[in-house]
Each structure stands twice: as C-alpha cells, then as structure tokens.
Amino acid sequence: MKAVRVHQTGGPEVLALEDLPTPEPGPGEVLVKLLAIGVNYIDTYKRRGLYPMPLPFTLGEEGAGVVEKVGD
C-alpha cells in the first residue's frame, strides 16, 4: 500500500510517498481500500510539528472507500 509519511517535521518537502506492507485487520477491525482521501488542516500542524506526533507518522484522517477484508 502507499502512504504519505513524515520522518521529520518541516515544510511540504518532508512529505515522503512510501510503499508499506498491507496490514491485516484484527478482531473488530476492517481493511478499507481508500478511493478518495481528504487533507485536513490539522495535517499541516502535524507536519510542521505544531501538533507533536511520534515520528515517523502517516498523515490522513479522512477517507472514503470499500471494505476489502474483515478481521476475525
């Protein structure tokens, strides 16, 4: 799967598009294939370090998609 990750805080240049392993859903979870995503204003705060997050982190709080797998 692809994800936009942040390994250090800063401007837009710190955004990194990465390939990550597709997670397996656990009990009570689902795996959703995202078809559309939204960039929330809080994402810019996180990227800039104004809303501290443990590094590295993946941006994105909003999305719409299709359930691909249901956990046990």
PDB file of N, CA, C and O in Angstrom:
ATOM      1  N   MET A   1       0.842  -1.168   0.000  1.00  0.00           N
ATOM      2  CA  MET A   1       0.000   0.000   0.000  1.00  0.00           C
ATOM      3  C   MET A   1       0.889   1.232   0.000  1.00  0.00           C
ATOM      4  O   MET A   1       2.045   1.172   0.418  1.00  0.00           O
ATOM      5  N   LYS A   2       0.358   2.326  -0.459  1.00  0.00           N
ATOM      6  CA  LYS A   2       1.090   3.594  -0.486  1.00  0.00           C
ATOM      7  C   LYS A   2       0.608   4.463   0.674  1.00  0.00           C
ATOM      8  O   LYS A   2      -0.563   4.432   1.050  1.00  0.00           O
ATOM      9  N   ALA A   3       1.538   5.236   1.229  1.00  0.00           N
ATOM     10  CA  ALA A   3       1.191   6.149   2.320  1.00  0.00           C
ATOM     11  C   ALA A   3       2.118   7.355   2.268  1.00  0.00           C
ATOM     12  O   ALA A   3       3.283   7.236   1.886  1.00  0.00           O
ATOM     13  N   VAL A   4       1.601   8.506   2.651  1.00  0.00           N
ATOM     14  CA  VAL A   4       2.424   9.701   2.802  1.00  0.00           C
ATOM     15  C   VAL A   4       2.899   9.723   4.251  1.00  0.00           C
ATOM     16  O   VAL A   4       2.101   9.790   5.186  1.00  0.00           O
ATOM     17  N   ARG A   5       4.220   9.665   4.411  1.00  0.00           N
ATOM     18  CA  ARG A   5       4.814   9.574   5.744  1.00  0.00           C
ATOM     19  C   ARG A   5       5.665  10.804   6.034  1.00  0.00           C
ATOM     20  O   ARG A   5       6.172  11.464   5.127  1.00  0.00           O
ATOM     21  N   VAL A   6       5.804  11.091   7.319  1.00  0.00           N
ATOM     22  CA  VAL A   6       6.644  12.191   7.784  1.00  0.00           C
ATOM     23  C   VAL A   6       7.671  11.601   8.751  1.00  0.00           C
ATOM     24  O   VAL A   6       7.308  11.005   9.765  1.00  0.00           O
ATOM     25  N   HIS A   7       8.964  11.773   8.427  1.00  0.00           N
ATOM     26  CA  HIS A   7      10.053  11.283   9.279  1.00  0.00           C
ATOM     27  C   HIS A   7      10.710  12.407  10.072  1.00  0.00           C
ATOM     28  O   HIS A   7      11.411  12.153  11.051  1.00  0.00           O
ATOM     29  N   GLN A   8      10.483  13.648   9.650  1.00  0.00           N
ATOM     30  CA  GLN A   8      10.942  14.830  10.388  1.00  0.00           C
ATOM     31  C   GLN A   8       9.967  15.950  10.076  1.00  0.00           C
ATOM     32  O   GLN A   8       9.396  15.998   8.986  1.00  0.00           O
ATOM     33  N   THR A   9       9.779  16.838  11.018  1.00  0.00           N
ATOM     34  CA  THR A   9       8.826  17.926  10.807  1.00  0.00           C
ATOM     35  C   THR A   9       9.441  19.015   9.935  1.00  0.00           C
ATOM     36  O   THR A   9      10.660  19.176   9.875  1.00  0.00           O
ATOM     37  N   GLY A  10       8.558  19.761   9.256  1.00  0.00           N
ATOM     38  CA  GLY A  10       9.022  20.840   8.393  1.00  0.00           C
ATOM     39  C   GLY A  10       7.971  21.213   7.369  1.00  0.00           C
ATOM     40  O   GLY A  10       6.775  21.010   7.581  1.00  0.00           O
ATOM     41  N   GLY A  11       8.429  21.758   6.258  1.00  0.00           N
ATOM     42  CA  GLY A  11       7.548  22.175   5.176  1.00  0.00           C
ATOM     43  C   GLY A  11       7.119  20.996   4.317  1.00  0.00           C
ATOM     44  O   GLY A  11       7.374  19.843   4.667  1.00  0.00           O
ATOM     45  N   PRO A  12       6.469  21.281   3.195  1.00  0.00           N
ATOM     46  CA  PRO A  12       5.979  20.219   2.315  1.00  0.00           C
ATOM     47  C   PRO A  12       7.080  19.277   1.822  1.00  0.00           C
ATOM     48  O   PRO A  12       6.800  18.139   1.444  1.00  0.00           O
ATOM     49  N   GLU A  13       8.322  19.745   1.825  1.00  0.00           N
ATOM     50  CA  GLU A  13       9.424  18.912   1.337  1.00  0.00           C
ATOM     51  C   GLU A  13       9.680  17.687   2.208  1.00  0.00           C
ATOM     52  O   GLU A  13      10.370  16.768   1.767  1.00  0.00           O
ATOM     53  N   VAL A  14       9.147  17.640   3.436  1.00  0.00           N
ATOM     54  CA  VAL A  14       9.365  16.478   4.306  1.00  0.00           C
ATOM     55  C   VAL A  14       8.383  15.346   4.022  1.00  0.00           C
ATOM     56  O   VAL A  14       8.536  14.255   4.569  1.00  0.00           O
ATOM     57  N   LEU A  15       7.379  15.581   3.178  1.00  0.00           N
ATOM     58  CA  LEU A  15       6.406  14.542   2.848  1.00  0.00           C
ATOM     59  C   LEU A  15       7.072  13.487   1.971  1.00  0.00           C
ATOM     60  O   LEU A  15       7.737  13.820   0.990  1.00  0.00           O
ATOM     61  N   ALA A  16       6.894  12.219   2.323  1.00  0.00           N
ATOM     62  CA  ALA A  16       7.505  11.126   1.569  1.00  0.00           C
ATOM     63  C   ALA A  16       6.432  10.106   1.209  1.00  0.00           C
ATOM     64  O   ALA A  16       5.751   9.581   2.090  1.00  0.00           O
ATOM     65  N   LEU A  17       6.279   9.825  -0.080  1.00  0.00           N
ATOM     66  CA  LEU A  17       5.364   8.776  -0.536  1.00  0.00           C
ATOM     67  C   LEU A  17       6.112   7.457  -0.439  1.00  0.00           C
ATOM     68  O   LEU A  17       7.157   7.285  -1.066  1.00  0.00           O
ATOM     69  N   GLU A  18       5.578   6.523   0.347  1.00  0.00           N
ATOM     70  CA  GLU A  18       6.272   5.269   0.619  1.00  0.00           C
ATOM     71  C   GLU A  18       5.370   4.075   0.362  1.00  0.00           C
ATOM     72  O   GLU A  18       4.146   4.168   0.444  1.00  0.00           O
ATOM     73  N   ASP A  19       6.003   2.951   0.048  1.00  0.00           N
ATOM     74  CA  ASP A  19       5.316   1.664  -0.022  1.00  0.00           C
ATOM     75  C   ASP A  19       5.423   1.015   1.348  1.00  0.00           C
ATOM     76  O   ASP A  19       6.519   0.876   1.892  1.00  0.00           O
ATOM     77  N   LEU A  20       4.285   0.616   1.906  1.00  0.00           N
ATOM     78  CA  LEU A  20       4.247  -0.044   3.210  1.00  0.00           C
ATOM     79  C   LEU A  20       3.539  -1.383   3.065  1.00  0.00           C
ATOM     80  O   LEU A  20       2.733  -1.557   2.151  1.00  0.00           O
ATOM     81  N   PRO A  21       3.828  -2.338   3.955  1.00  0.00           N
ATOM     82  CA  PRO A  21       3.095  -3.604   3.912  1.00  0.00           C
ATOM     83  C   PRO A  21       1.610  -3.367   4.192  1.00  0.00           C
ATOM     84  O   PRO A  21       1.256  -2.529   5.021  1.00  0.00           O
ATOM     85  N   THR A  22       0.760  -4.097   3.509  1.00  0.00           N
ATOM     86  CA  THR A  22      -0.681  -4.002   3.750  1.00  0.00           C
ATOM     87  C   THR A  22      -0.991  -4.679   5.084  1.00  0.00           C
ATOM     88  O   THR A  22      -0.663  -5.852   5.263  1.00  0.00           O
ATOM     89  N   PRO A  23      -1.613  -3.970   6.020  1.00  0.00           N
ATOM     90  CA  PRO A  23      -1.894  -4.565   7.331  1.00  0.00           C
ATOM     91  C   PRO A  23      -3.024  -5.592   7.257  1.00  0.00           C
ATOM     92  O   PRO A  23      -3.875  -5.544   6.369  1.00  0.00           O
ATOM     93  N   GLU A  24      -3.010  -6.510   8.201  1.00  0.00           N
ATOM     94  CA  GLU A  24      -4.098  -7.479   8.356  1.00  0.00           C
ATOM     95  C   GLU A  24      -5.039  -6.955   9.434  1.00  0.00           C
ATOM     96  O   GLU A  24      -4.586  -6.579  10.515  1.00  0.00           O
ATOM     97  N   PRO A  25      -6.341  -6.925   9.157  1.00  0.00           N
ATOM     98  CA  PRO A  25      -7.268  -6.452  10.189  1.00  0.00           C
ATOM     99  C   PRO A  25      -7.367  -7.449  11.339  1.00  0.00           C
ATOM    100  O   PRO A  25      -7.405  -8.661  11.128  1.00  0.00           O
ATOM    101  N   GLY A  26      -7.406  -6.919  12.545  1.00  0.00           N
ATOM    102  CA  GLY A  26      -7.559  -7.750  13.725  1.00  0.00           C
ATOM    103  C   GLY A  26      -9.026  -7.883  14.107  1.00  0.00           C
ATOM    104  O   GLY A  26      -9.896  -7.424  13.367  1.00  0.00           O
ATOM    105  N   PRO A  27      -9.315  -8.499  15.242  1.00  0.00           N
ATOM    106  CA  PRO A  27     -10.697  -8.654  15.692  1.00  0.00           C
ATOM    107  C   PRO A  27     -11.394  -7.299  15.811  1.00  0.00           C
ATOM    108  O   PRO A  27     -10.856  -6.370  16.413  1.00  0.00           O
ATOM    109  N   GLY A  28     -12.574  -7.192  15.243  1.00  0.00           N
ATOM    110  CA  GLY A  28     -13.344  -5.955  15.300  1.00  0.00           C
ATOM    111  C   GLY A  28     -12.851  -4.872  14.360  1.00  0.00           C
ATOM    112  O   GLY A  28     -13.301  -3.730  14.452  1.00  0.00           O
ATOM    113  N   GLU A  29     -11.928  -5.206  13.451  1.00  0.00           N
ATOM    114  CA  GLU A  29     -11.377  -4.232  12.505  1.00  0.00           C
ATOM    115  C   GLU A  29     -11.704  -4.631  11.074  1.00  0.00           C
ATOM    116  O   GLU A  29     -12.064  -5.775  10.800  1.00  0.00           O
ATOM    117  N   VAL A  30     -11.573  -3.669  10.165  1.00  0.00           N
ATOM    118  CA  VAL A  30     -11.727  -3.942   8.735  1.00  0.00           C
ATOM    119  C   VAL A  30     -10.564  -3.294   7.989  1.00  0.00           C
ATOM    120  O   VAL A  30      -9.964  -2.331   8.468  1.00  0.00           O
ATOM    121  N   LEU A  31     -10.255  -3.831   6.819  1.00  0.00           N
ATOM    122  CA  LEU A  31      -9.286  -3.229   5.913  1.00  0.00           C
ATOM    123  C   LEU A  31     -10.080  -2.523   4.827  1.00  0.00           C
ATOM    124  O   LEU A  31     -10.903  -3.143   4.153  1.00  0.00           O
ATOM    125  N   VAL A  32      -9.837  -1.227   4.655  1.00  0.00           N
ATOM    126  CA  VAL A  32     -10.574  -0.422   3.682  1.00  0.00           C
ATOM    127  C   VAL A  32      -9.622   0.005   2.568  1.00  0.00           C
ATOM    128  O   VAL A  32      -8.559   0.566   2.836  1.00  0.00           O
ATOM    129  N   LYS A  33     -10.000  -0.259   1.325  1.00  0.00           N
ATOM    130  CA  LYS A  33      -9.256   0.259   0.174  1.00  0.00           C
ATOM    131  C   LYS A  33      -9.772   1.667  -0.077  1.00  0.00           C
ATOM    132  O   LYS A  33     -10.922   1.855  -0.473  1.00  0.00           O
ATOM    133  N   LEU A  34      -8.917   2.652   0.154  1.00  0.00           N
ATOM    134  CA  LEU A  34      -9.339   4.046   0.002  1.00  0.00           C
ATOM    135  C   LEU A  34      -9.427   4.428  -1.469  1.00  0.00           C
ATOM    136  O   LEU A  34      -8.516   4.163  -2.253  1.00  0.00           O
ATOM    137  N   LEU A  35     -10.531   5.049  -1.819  1.00  0.00           N
ATOM    138  CA  LEU A  35     -10.757   5.525  -3.180  1.00  0.00           C
ATOM    139  C   LEU A  35     -10.648   7.038  -3.259  1.00  0.00           C
ATOM    140  O   LEU A  35     -10.411   7.592  -4.332  1.00  0.00           O
ATOM    141  N   ALA A  36     -10.819   7.703  -2.134  1.00  0.00           N
ATOM    142  CA  ALA A  36     -10.680   9.163  -2.057  1.00  0.00           C
ATOM    143  C   ALA A  36     -10.207   9.507  -0.651  1.00  0.00           C
ATOM    144  O   ALA A  36     -10.606   8.870   0.324  1.00  0.00           O
ATOM    145  N   ILE A  37      -9.358  10.513  -0.559  1.00  0.00           N
ATOM    146  CA  ILE A  37      -8.870  10.956   0.742  1.00  0.00           C
ATOM    147  C   ILE A  37      -8.978  12.463   0.838  1.00  0.00           C
ATOM    148  O   ILE A  37      -9.051  13.161  -0.173  1.00  0.00           O
ATOM    149  N   GLY A  38      -8.988  12.952   2.061  1.00  0.00           N
ATOM    150  CA  GLY A  38      -9.013  14.392   2.276  1.00  0.00           C
ATOM    151  C   GLY A  38      -7.816  14.808   3.103  1.00  0.00           C
ATOM    152  O   GLY A  38      -7.361  14.064   3.971  1.00  0.00           O
ATOM    153  N   VAL A  39      -7.313  15.982   2.836  1.00  0.00           N
ATOM    154  CA  VAL A  39      -6.239  16.549   3.647  1.00  0.00           C
ATOM    155  C   VAL A  39      -6.881  17.543   4.598  1.00  0.00           C
ATOM    156  O   VAL A  39      -7.463  18.542   4.176  1.00  0.00           O
ATOM    157  N   ASN A  40      -6.770  17.259   5.872  1.00  0.00           N
ATOM    158  CA  ASN A  40      -7.356  18.085   6.907  1.00  0.00           C
ATOM    159  C   ASN A  40      -6.338  19.138   7.331  1.00  0.00           C
ATOM    160  O   ASN A  40      -5.133  18.900   7.263  1.00  0.00           O
ATOM    161  N   TYR A  41      -6.810  20.285   7.763  1.00  0.00           N
ATOM    162  CA  TYR A  41      -5.892  21.348   8.174  1.00  0.00           C
ATOM    163  C   TYR A  41      -4.976  20.905   9.311  1.00  0.00           C
ATOM    164  O   TYR A  41      -3.839  21.367   9.402  1.00  0.00           O
ATOM    165  N   ILE A  42      -5.458  20.018  10.176  1.00  0.00           N
ATOM    166  CA  ILE A  42      -4.620  19.539  11.283  1.00  0.00           C
ATOM    167  C   ILE A  42      -3.394  18.799  10.757  1.00  0.00           C
ATOM    168  O   ILE A  42      -2.365  18.749  11.432  1.00  0.00           O
ATOM    169  N   ASP A  43      -3.496  18.218   9.544  1.00  0.00           N
ATOM    170  CA  ASP A  43      -2.336  17.547   8.945  1.00  0.00           C
ATOM    171  C   ASP A  43      -1.172  18.518   8.748  1.00  0.00           C
ATOM    172  O   ASP A  43      -0.014  18.131   8.897  1.00  0.00           O
ATOM    173  N   THR A  44      -1.468  19.774   8.414  1.00  0.00           N
ATOM    174  CA  THR A  44      -0.388  20.759   8.245  1.00  0.00           C
ATOM    175  C   THR A  44       0.257  21.079   9.595  1.00  0.00           C
ATOM    176  O   THR A  44       1.463  21.312   9.662  1.00  0.00           O
ATOM    177  N   TYR A  45      -0.531  21.092  10.663  1.00  0.00           N
ATOM    178  CA  TYR A  45       0.029  21.316  12.004  1.00  0.00           C
ATOM    179  C   TYR A  45       0.945  20.156  12.391  1.00  0.00           C
ATOM    180  O   TYR A  45       2.037  20.365  12.920  1.00  0.00           O
ATOM    181  N   LYS A  46       0.493  18.941  12.124  1.00  0.00           N
ATOM    182  CA  LYS A  46       1.308  17.763  12.447  1.00  0.00           C
ATOM    183  C   LYS A  46       2.607  17.777  11.657  1.00  0.00           C
ATOM    184  O   LYS A  46       3.679  17.539  12.214  1.00  0.00           O
ATOM    185  N   ARG A  47       2.516  18.055  10.362  1.00  0.00           N
ATOM    186  CA  ARG A  47       3.705  18.083   9.507  1.00  0.00           C
ATOM    187  C   ARG A  47       4.718  19.106   9.996  1.00  0.00           C
ATOM    188  O   ARG A  47       5.921  18.843   9.995  1.00  0.00           O
ATOM    189  N   ARG A  48       4.236  20.274  10.417  1.00  0.00           N
ATOM    190  CA  ARG A  48       5.115  21.356  10.860  1.00  0.00           C
ATOM    191  C   ARG A  48       5.604  21.180  12.297  1.00  0.00           C
ATOM    192  O   ARG A  48       6.487  21.917  12.737  1.00  0.00           O
ATOM    193  N   GLY A  49       5.043  20.212  13.039  1.00  0.00           N
ATOM    194  CA  GLY A  49       5.456  19.985  14.417  1.00  0.00           C
ATOM    195  C   GLY A  49       4.701  20.817  15.427  1.00  0.00           C
ATOM    196  O   GLY A  49       5.046  20.805  16.608  1.00  0.00           O
ATOM    197  N   LEU A  50       3.670  21.545  14.996  1.00  0.00           N
ATOM    198  CA  LEU A  50       2.872  22.356  15.917  1.00  0.00           C
ATOM    199  C   LEU A  50       1.921  21.497  16.746  1.00  0.00           C
ATOM    200  O   LEU A  50       1.500  21.902  17.830  1.00  0.00           O
ATOM    201  N   TYR A  51       1.586  20.323  16.245  1.00  0.00           N
ATOM    202  CA  TYR A  51       0.789  19.333  16.959  1.00  0.00           C
ATOM    203  C   TYR A  51       1.679  18.093  17.005  1.00  0.00           C
ATOM    204  O   TYR A  51       1.632  17.268  16.093  1.00  0.00           O
ATOM    205  N   PRO A  52       2.489  17.949  18.057  1.00  0.00           N
ATOM    206  CA  PRO A  52       3.524  16.909  18.080  1.00  0.00           C
ATOM    207  C   PRO A  52       2.970  15.493  17.936  1.00  0.00           C
ATOM    208  O   PRO A  52       1.971  15.121  18.551  1.00  0.00           O
ATOM    209  N   MET A  53       3.657  14.725  17.104  1.00  0.00           N
ATOM    210  CA  MET A  53       3.330  13.321  16.871  1.00  0.00           C
ATOM    211  C   MET A  53       4.624  12.520  16.988  1.00  0.00           C
ATOM    212  O   MET A  53       5.693  13.033  16.659  1.00  0.00           O
ATOM    213  N   PRO A  54       4.545  11.261  17.453  1.00  0.00           N
ATOM    214  CA  PRO A  54       5.752  10.423  17.440  1.00  0.00           C
ATOM    215  C   PRO A  54       6.170  10.171  15.986  1.00  0.00           C
ATOM    216  O   PRO A  54       5.337   9.852  15.138  1.00  0.00           O
ATOM    217  N   LEU A  55       7.455  10.318  15.716  1.00  0.00           N
ATOM    218  CA  LEU A  55       7.979  10.118  14.361  1.00  0.00           C
ATOM    219  C   LEU A  55       8.419   8.676  14.167  1.00  0.00           C
ATOM    220  O   LEU A  55       8.879   8.046  15.119  1.00  0.00           O
ATOM    221  N   PRO A  56       8.292   8.136  12.960  1.00  0.00           N
ATOM    222  CA  PRO A  56       7.565   8.683  11.814  1.00  0.00           C
ATOM    223  C   PRO A  56       6.068   8.479  11.993  1.00  0.00           C
ATOM    224  O   PRO A  56       5.636   7.651  12.795  1.00  0.00           O
ATOM    225  N   PHE A  57       5.278   9.244  11.236  1.00  0.00           N
ATOM    226  CA  PHE A  57       3.830   9.071  11.268  1.00  0.00           C
ATOM    227  C   PHE A  57       3.260   9.202   9.864  1.00  0.00           C
ATOM    228  O   PHE A  57       3.897   9.730   8.952  1.00  0.00           O
ATOM    229  N   THR A  58       2.038   8.701   9.723  1.00  0.00           N
ATOM    230  CA  THR A  58       1.321   8.740   8.450  1.00  0.00           C
ATOM    231  C   THR A  58       0.242   9.798   8.545  1.00  0.00           C
ATOM    232  O   THR A  58      -0.527   9.824   9.506  1.00  0.00           O
ATOM    233  N   LEU A  59       0.183  10.666   7.559  1.00  0.00           N
ATOM    234  CA  LEU A  59      -0.844  11.704   7.526  1.00  0.00           C
ATOM    235  C   LEU A  59      -2.169  11.132   7.036  1.00  0.00           C
ATOM    236  O   LEU A  59      -2.206  10.098   6.369  1.00  0.00           O
ATOM    237  N   GLY A  60      -3.246  11.815   7.377  1.00  0.00           N
ATOM    238  CA  GLY A  60      -4.559  11.446   6.856  1.00  0.00           C
ATOM    239  C   GLY A  60      -5.529  11.066   7.948  1.00  0.00           C
ATOM    240  O   GLY A  60      -5.261  10.167   8.744  1.00  0.00           O
ATOM    241  N   GLU A  61      -6.632  11.739   7.984  1.00  0.00           N
ATOM    242  CA  GLU A  61      -7.687  11.491   8.966  1.00  0.00           C
ATOM    243  C   GLU A  61      -9.021  11.205   8.291  1.00  0.00           C
ATOM    244  O   GLU A  61      -9.958  10.737   8.938  1.00  0.00           O
ATOM    245  N   GLU A  62      -9.110  11.483   6.993  1.00  0.00           N
ATOM    246  CA  GLU A  62     -10.388  11.383   6.293  1.00  0.00           C
ATOM    247  C   GLU A  62     -10.235  10.499   5.064  1.00  0.00           C
ATOM    248  O   GLU A  62      -9.210  10.538   4.384  1.00  0.00           O
ATOM    249  N   GLY A  63     -11.260   9.702   4.785  1.00  0.00           N
ATOM    250  CA  GLY A  63     -11.205   8.880   3.583  1.00  0.00           C
ATOM    251  C   GLY A  63     -12.538   8.221   3.295  1.00  0.00           C
ATOM    252  O   GLY A  63     -13.414   8.137   4.155  1.00  0.00           O
ATOM    253  N   ALA A  64     -12.667   7.759   2.066  1.00  0.00           N
ATOM    254  CA  ALA A  64     -13.847   7.010   1.635  1.00  0.00           C
ATOM    255  C   ALA A  64     -13.365   5.859   0.776  1.00  0.00           C
ATOM    256  O   ALA A  64     -12.466   6.027  -0.047  1.00  0.00           O
ATOM    257  N   GLY A  65     -13.956   4.697   0.962  1.00  0.00           N
ATOM    258  CA  GLY A  65     -13.503   3.550   0.190  1.00  0.00           C
ATOM    259  C   GLY A  65     -14.420   2.362   0.331  1.00  0.00           C
ATOM    260  O   GLY A  65     -15.600   2.488   0.658  1.00  0.00           O
ATOM    261  N   VAL A  66     -13.839   1.191   0.071  1.00  0.00           N
ATOM    262  CA  VAL A  66     -14.574  -0.067   0.042  1.00  0.00           C
ATOM    263  C   VAL A  66     -13.919  -1.030   1.031  1.00  0.00           C
ATOM    264  O   VAL A  66     -12.695  -1.159   1.059  1.00  0.00           O
ATOM    265  N   VAL A  67     -14.733  -1.703   1.836  1.00  0.00           N
ATOM    266  CA  VAL A  67     -14.205  -2.705   2.760  1.00  0.00           C
ATOM    267  C   VAL A  67     -13.695  -3.883   1.938  1.00  0.00           C
ATOM    268  O   VAL A  67     -14.438  -4.469   1.151  1.00  0.00           O
ATOM    269  N   GLU A  68     -12.421  -4.225   2.126  1.00  0.00           N
ATOM    270  CA  GLU A  68     -11.812  -5.329   1.392  1.00  0.00           C
ATOM    271  C   GLU A  68     -11.709  -6.591   2.229  1.00  0.00           C
ATOM    272  O   GLU A  68     -11.758  -7.699   1.695  1.00  0.00           O
ATOM    273  N   LYS A  69     -11.565  -6.427   3.550  1.00  0.00           N
ATOM    274  CA  LYS A  69     -11.364  -7.591   4.402  1.00  0.00           C
ATOM    275  C   LYS A  69     -11.882  -7.285   5.796  1.00  0.00           C
ATOM    276  O   LYS A  69     -11.764  -6.160   6.282  1.00  0.00           O
ATOM    277  N   VAL A  70     -12.455  -8.296   6.434  1.00  0.00           N
ATOM    278  CA  VAL A  70     -12.978  -8.158   7.795  1.00  0.00           C
ATOM    279  C   VAL A  70     -12.135  -9.033   8.711  1.00  0.00           C
ATOM    280  O   VAL A  70     -11.869 -10.193   8.399  1.00  0.00           O
ATOM    281  N   GLY A  71     -11.714  -8.469   9.852  1.00  0.00           N
ATOM    282  CA  GLY A  71     -10.928  -9.235  10.814  1.00  0.00           C
ATOM    283  C   GLY A  71     -11.773 -10.292  11.501  1.00  0.00           C
ATOM    284  O   GLY A  71     -13.003 -10.249  11.469  1.00  0.00           O
ATOM    285  N   ASP A  72     -11.086 -11.243  12.124  1.00  0.00           N
ATOM    286  CA  ASP A  72     -11.777 -12.345  12.823  1.00  0.00           C
ATOM    287  C   ASP A  72     -12.497 -11.865  14.059  1.00  0.00           C
ATOM    288  O   ASP A  72     -13.124 -12.662  14.757  1.00  0.00           O
TER     289      ASP A  72
END
